[in-house]
Amino acid sequence: MTTTGTRPDIEGTKAEVQRIGFIFAMRAEGEGLVKRLGLKAQGRLDPDLPAVWFSGRVEGGSGGRNLEIAIAFAGEDPYHGCDRIGTLPATLAAYLLCRRFRPDLLVNAGTCGGFQREGASIGAVYVGGGDFLFHDRRIPLPKFDAFGIGRIPAIVDEAMRMALGAESGVISTGDSFEPTAEEQKFFERERVTCKEMEAASIASLSRDLGIRFLAVKAVTDLVDHPEPEKSAFARNLNRVSEILEERLIKLLEWMKVRE
Ligand code: SAH
């Protein structure tokens, strides 16, 4: 069972958040936000890894608060010529960003596969609620079984969720794009709304580092739908990334306003 997504004790964290770090797996998901905010390229997060980052300030204007923003990408794999999607590069990049930039809030933004049976549709935006799960870490040994699934509690600030205009949904992470029959049963049993490839591992890192974490995922494809996930993903990626960008801008606009 998952725990409830909202904890009253952490609501109203806005005033404590001034430095926001974003981590995107794919360049296409976040480059619009980098341009829109006019962030400056900071180069590689580590000289030996392809992860890169950008940073700058969002001015609060009269009466508002300035926000310091950093955006990191897992980077392009030099051996295969594609973005380094998945848990390992995302967690490494997030770790390096946290050490370099010291965010008050870490946001993993990106795309996901949605489940119609939980109400998802293409272009819908979710924040991770309940617990973050891993669907492909099957370890049938005492204690390791629970470690594999993760169940990292999502701590959702309701005001932040509202500012994003997002619903709350259970996010499950795995390193494969195509689900097995066993994973399909897991999604149904756990009432997963979003399936993607990074959030739970970054949630786990954030818990270790004691940094507030928010996952914001926009639906590019529907897992429980006859159209293959692959073709829907490719067709919707750019359009849905624009929707995601608009919502993240809304979040920052709201963050700027003093209450
Ligand atoms: N094959 C794609 C790239 C991979 S898509 C291409 O043609 O370019 C997977 C990326 O998008 C991951 O970073 C993941 O977090 C997210 N994603 C979107 N839809 C997904 C789905 N249905 N299943 C898993 N990950 C998904």
Residues whose N, C-alpha, C, O or C-beta is under 5 A from the ligand:
A	BS01	SAH	A25 I85 G86 T111 C112 G113 S176 F177 K195 E196 M197 E198 T220 D221 E229
